[in-house]
């Protein structure tokens, strides 16, 4: 029996929760590969403050600070009840089929924590186990806001909008820049996982590097480059080299650094950070992580890795954490006890902002944004 992605296992665990709760290859931040699995656990005397920056969110995902200083948040939303069964290929049970709706949003949050809506009524979708996809991530390019719309696509209950990169206009309207559903259907990866396959993908991370946008898709296992004119090209097919390792999170520091979720049952320490050059060459650069959903660099170019769950077996609430990888290669837990965190970003104030409770019961307003300050 083939192993399926840990993402599928997360869905199983979360449904249980619902039931019971109702360009240069020489540029690197560290001189050598970090291949030790040893992680220094958090010292409870560490001078770190964790506070709730904003609450009442619906499945928060990727975070970015805009040129106006506001924190922008992607929300997956709450799904809906629109079915496309019989119209196109569906995600197979037990995950599928999906049901679509229009509850995904992009929010912005002021420095004082005031939330306002940038755009709403975006395609959202919920699968048979209760997990949602919608807006997966956002990014700014030339002062314009772009979003990675994972909730689109016929297999997600939306025959009207594909999984896509969209551009948000200043008046709150939006338009499709790049059709990612069409791209994946016409450009299959080398080794898709037949038992865990989403026709429209499960796009997760978006980043701006040197005037182009780069997106990571976990289910098929690839990273693509999207030019401002909408042209899509593959940077790397992870499945061809690493199999079904479920790449999720991306950071950039001269090269790309991509974290993966991996397969289940979860083996703590089995996820990696893969270094990818702009030309698509790759190698495993750091090892010893678990279920990675976030990668970011601080101003000193230290790498921070967000784990949504850090234990063996099944993903477990309140086992998420953030690990700092210093220039010397030491891996140190700086924050722990997070509840299924799904994204993080450094603010201009040096604090880390985290999408917490990104997965969980399908209760409106369950998600939150945490602010982590190093005193």
N, C-alpha and C positions, 0 to 999 in steps of 0.2 A: 504493500500500500504506500502510495507516495505521500511525502510530508507536505502539508499545506502551510501557507504563510501564517505567521503569528498574528497577522491582522485578522484572519478568520477565527483564530482562537480568542482574540479580544472580543469579537462579536459574540461568541458563545458565552464568555464570562459576563459580558455586559447584559445579555438577555437574562442571565441568572440574577444579576443585580436588580434588573427591573422587576422580576418576579418577586424577589424578596424585599424590595424597598418601596416599591411603589410609592602672461602666458608663456611663461618661460618655466621650463621644468626645474630650474635651479632655485626658484623662489619657494621657500618653506619656512614656517614659523619656528621650527625646531630642526636642528641640523641632521638628525638621524631618525630612522623609523622607531616608533614606540611599540615594541612588541612584547612588553611585559604585561601580564594579566593582573599584576598586583595593583590594588586600589586602596589608598589610605582612607579609612572610614572617617566620617565627620566627627570632629571633637566638639562636644556639646558646649564647650567654652568659646568656640569660634565666634567672633564678634560680627554676626550676620543678623540683620533684621528682616523678617518676612512679614509683609502686610498685604491686606486685600486692597488693591488699587481700584478695581471696578467689579461689580457683581451683576447678576441678572442676565447673563448671556446665554445664548443657545448654541452649544457645541462650538466653542471658540477654537480656532486653528492658528494659522500663521499670523505673525505680527510684524509690522514695520513702522518706523518713525518717518513721518512725512517732512517735507521741506518747511512746513508751517510749525513744526515742533510737536504736533499732535501724534498720539499713538493710534495707528490704524489697525483694526482687527478684522480678520476674516471669520465669518460664522458659517458653519455647515447647515444651520437651521434645524427644522423639525420634520422635514420630509412632507408627505402628503398622501393622497389616495388615488392619484392618476395612474392607471395601469396601461402598459403597452404590450401585455401578453398577447401573442398571436400576430403582432406587427413586426417583430424582429427577434433576433437571438437574445435570450435572456441569461442572466447569471444563474447558474444551476443551484438547486437547493443544497444545503440548508440556508445558504446566505441569500440567494435570490428566491423569487423575483423581487425587484425594487418597486416602490410606488413613489411617484413624483409629486411635487408641490412647489410652491413659490414662497418659501419662508427663509431662504438664505439672505444674508445681509453683509454689508461692510459698515462698520462703525468707526467713529473716531472719538478719542478720549483726550480731554484737555489735561494739562499738568495738575489740575486740582481734582481730576477724576470725574468731570462732567461728561456724560456720554451723549453723543448725537449721531444720527443716521446719515451716512453718505449716500447710500443707495440700498433699497430693499426690494422685495418681491423677485429675488433672483432664484433660478432653479435650484431646488433642494430635493433630496431623495432619501428614502429610508428603506432598508432591506428587511427581509423577513425576520431577522433577529433583533431589529430595533436600532441598528446603528445608522447614522446619517452621513451623507456627503453633500456638499454644497460649494461654497467658496472655500478653497483649500488654503490659498495664500494670496498675498498682495505684494506689489512692488512698485517703485517709482522709477520712471525713465524720462529724462528731459522734462522734469516737473509734472509729468502726467502720471495718473494712477492706472495701474493694470491689475487684473485679477485672474487667478487660475481657477476656472470654473469646472470643478470635478463632478458636480451634480448633474451636468447636462448629459445628453446621450440617450438614445432609445432604450438601451438596456437599463437605464436609470429612471425610466418612466417619463422621458421627455423626447418626443419625436420632433418637437419644434426647435430645440436648441441643442447643439452638440457639446460634448466636453471640449473646452476651448480656452484660449487666452482672450480676454475681453478688455476693452479700454473704457474707463469711466470718464464721462464728460463732466464739465463743471456744473452743468444743470442737473446732474443725477441720472441722465440717460446713459446708455451704454451700447457698445457694438462689438461684434465678434471680429477679432483681428486674425486669429489662427484657429482653424478647425482641427482639434487634436483627435477627435473621434475618427474622422476621415483619414487622418495621417496614420494612426495605428492600424486601422483596418487594411490599409494599402501598403504598409511597411512593417510586416510582422517581425518580431525579434527571433533570434535563432532557436531558443528553447522555451516557449511559453509553457506554463504549468497547466496541463489539461484539466486537472481536478480542482483548480482554484483560479478560474479565468474570468475576467471581466472584459467584455468586448470593447467597452468605451474607456477602459483603464480606471485607475484610481489615483489620479494626479494629486501630488501632495505638496511639493516645495517649488518656490519660484525665487530667482535671484537675478539682480542686474550686475553684469560684468562688462565693462568696456563698451557700453552702448548697445548691448544686446541682452535679451532675457534668456535665462536657462531654466528649464523645468525638469523635475524628476518624477518619474512614474513608477510606483512600487510593483504593481501587479504583473505587468509585462516585464519590467526590469530594465529601464533605460533612462537616459538623460538626453534632452534635445536642446538645440539652440533655436531661438525664435527671433528673427530680425524685426525691426519696427514695421517693415512692410508686410509682415505676416508669414514670410518664408520660413519653413521648418526644416531643420536638418538634424540628423542624429549625431550626437557627440560620442556616445558609447552605448553599446548593448551589453549591460551587465550580465545578462543570462548566458551570453556566449562564453564568458570567462569564469563567472562565479556561480552559475546555475541560478536557481530560484532563491536568491538571498534577500529580496524585497528591499531595495534601496528607497530611502525616504527623505532624508534631510540633507541640505546642502549649505556649505559655507564657502567663502572665497577669500583667498589670500595669495594672489598671484597664480595659484592653481586652485582647482575645486577640491573640496574635502566632503565626501559623501558618506553619511552613516546609514546603516541598514538595520531593519527590524529582525530579519532572519525567520526561520521556520519554527514550528512548535512540535512537540512540547518544548517550551522554552528551556534553553540551557544557559544559565547565567554566565556571562563573560564570552559568549560566542559571537557577538556582533562586533563589527569592525568599522574603522574609518578608512575609506579608500581614497587615495589621492588620484585625481584625474587631471591631466594637463589639458589646456585648451584644444589640443589636437586629438584628444581622446585616448592617449596612453594612460595606463593605470597601474597601480600596485597597492597592496594592502599596506597602509602607513601606520596605523595604530590598532591594537587589538585589546580584547578584554572587557568590552562593553556589553550592555544588555538592552535589547529592544529600543534602539535609538530613534527618536522622533525630532531631534533638534541639534543643530550644530551652529556655533557662533564664535567669533573672535572678539576679544576685548581690544582696547586701544593699544595695549602692549603686545598684541598678537599672540596672546595665550589662547588656546583652544578650549572651549566649553562644550560639553556633550550632555544632552538631555535624554535621560532614560525614562520611558513611560512606566516601566516595571522592571525591577532588578533582581527578581527571584526565579528559581527553577520552577518548572512545571507550568502552571497557569498564571497569566497576568493577574496581579493582585492589587487592589486599591491601596493607596498610601505607601507604596513601595517605589514611587517615582523619585528621581533624584537628578542633581546636576553635578557633573564631574569636571573639574578644572585640570587641564593637562599643561603643566608648566613648560618653559623652554628647556629645562633639564630633563623632561620626560616624566616627572613625578605626577601621578594621578591622584587627585585628592577630592573627596566628596565635600562640596561646599554647602549644599542644601539637600535635605532628604524629606521623607514623609509626604511627598506630593501625590495627589490623587489623579492618576492618569493624565499627566501633562501632555500637551500636544504641540506646543510651539514655544519659542522664546526669541527675544531680541534684546540687545543692549540699547539703553537709552542714552541721549546726550549727557545725562547726569551720571553716567557710569553704572547705574543700577541695571539689573536684569529684570525684564518683564516676561512673565510666563503665563501662557494659556493653561489654566488648571481646570480640572473636571471637564476636560474636552470630550471625554467619553463618559457615559453614565446613564442613569435612568432618563427616559425621554420626557423629562419634566421641564416645562418652559422656565428659563431663568436659572437652570442648575449650574451653568458655567461661570467662571470668574477669571479675573486677571490678577496675578500676584506681582508685587513689587519686592525685589530682593536687593537690599542695600548692604554694601560692605562698609562697615563703620571704621 
